[in-house]
């Protein structure tokens, strides 16, 4: 009877952590909705109130097509095999809470930062608190580190080149910058980005769930491949799509309206630049930041168009990027260490942090801007044509 009770408690804890992972996935969805929604909203290619539903549909579509290479990379960040079960649970909890907290904080201030690097940072910090440097698979972390540099560079370069290709087409056929044909290209490229966002980012949650199941004995790793149950994949794609549907309008406002002034040509170029970067990384199993790719491509398209960029906003954004991994790692490290305190003290400290943060997050979600607020800020097409 005692053994049955301990197994039951373990199962309940695992279910609770799976639910927390899906909360992270939801925050990933609304935090990164701007990646695919911002440009089509800024150029009126889609009404603001419809854009999140458009993006969410293509987020979920990736479930039927994409494999689990990125999920395996994320799952192997911390070596949970052989780690004591209780410590595995603490690592996953601390990593998820840190990533969720960073997502909410950066969203609240309208800063496009990386959900991907938040969860990687969280796993690294929690893993270090649990078992030191030996508990971390640094080869998996290095894949993410490469993506920090590579994905923005590729996105900027492709957006810059594509802008001039589209300008050439516009001149050849005597089309204006906001012609319906270019808005059509925007929608197609936005759909591709949304698909890529779901394909790359939903797998990060799947990877955390996979690591949790292996670490608690509910699944067995097969060499370098971490098994991802079908229910976990379906739940992850659903959660990220629901988050995207909610919108996260503060970051959409920043990326669509505050970095540069977009028209249909520059918006399409930005989307294509980001999509190329995202699909390239996903095909190689690299958990890049779709936010870095999307925001960088907006900068690249803005510079190529001659409209430049708001370098103050870009500087703030890059600062958030640099801080993401160390900030999430620090939060996770401290939280994991708090769980290792004497039982009553651990419950008081961790419980206070979780309850206090949850109350603030709920308040913030009820006191934020929405689609109508952003729509009111969008320049008219006449203003876009005059803003050269």
MOURTA-V766184 format. One line per field, one symbol per residue. ss: DSSP state (a for helix, b for strand, c for the rest). psi: psi as a letter, one per 20 degrees, with the letter a starting at -180 (. if undefined). burial: I if it has 16 or more other C-alpha atoms within 10 Angstrom, else O. A space follows every 50 residues. Layout:
ss: ???
psi: ???
burial: ???
//
This chain:
ss: caaaaaaaaaaaaaaaaaaaaaaaaaaaaaaacaaaaaaaaacccccaaa aaaaaaaaaaaaaaccccaaaaaaaccbccccccaaaaaaaaaaaaaaaa aaaaaaaaccccccaaaaaaaaaaaaaaaaacaaabcaaaaaaaaaaaaa aaaaaaaaaaaaaaaaaaaaaaaccccccaaaaaaaaaaaaaaaaaaaaa aaaaaaaaaaaaaaaccccccbccbccccaaaaaaaaaaaaaaaaaccaa aaaaaaaacccccaaaaaaaaaaaaaaaaaaaaccccccaaaaaaaaaaa aaaaccccccaaaaaaaaaaaaaaaaaaaaaaaaaaaaacccaaaaaaaa aaaaaaaaaaaaaaaaccccaaaaaaacccaaaaaacc
psi: ggggghggggggggghhgghhhgghghgghhjhhhhhghhghjkhqqgih ghhgghghghhhhigqbkghghgghjgpnipiqpghhgghgggggggggg ghggghghjkpnrohghghgggggghghhgjahiipnhhghhghhghhgg ghggggggggghghghgggghgjlqrhkqhhhhghggghhggggghgggg hhhgghgggghghghjjirpqncipppoqhhggggghgghggghhhglhg hggghhiigroqahghgggggggggggghgghhjkpmrohggggghhggg hgghiiiaqnhgggggghghghigghghggghghgghhijrqgggggggg ggggggggggggghhilrraghgghhipqrhghghhn.
burial: OOOOOOOOOIOOOIOOIIOIIIIIIIIIIIIIIIIIIIIIIIIIIIOIIO IIIIIIIIIIIIIOOIIIIIIIIIIIIIIIIOIOIOIIIIIIIIIIIIII IIIIOIIIOIIIIIIIIIIIIIIIIIIIIIOOOOIIIOOIIOIIIOIIOI IIIIIIIIIIOIIIOIIOOIOOOOOIIIOOOIIOIIIOIIIIIIIIIIII IIIIIIIIIIIIIIIIOOIIIOOOIIIIOOOIIOIIIIIIIIIIIIIIII IIIIIIIIIIIIIIIIIIIIIIIIIIIIIIIIOOIIIIIIIIIIIIIIII IIIIIOIIIOOOIIOOIIOIIOIIIIIIIIIIIOIIIIIOOOOOOIOOOI OOOOOOOOOOIOOOOOOOOIIOOIIOOIIOOOOIOOOO
//
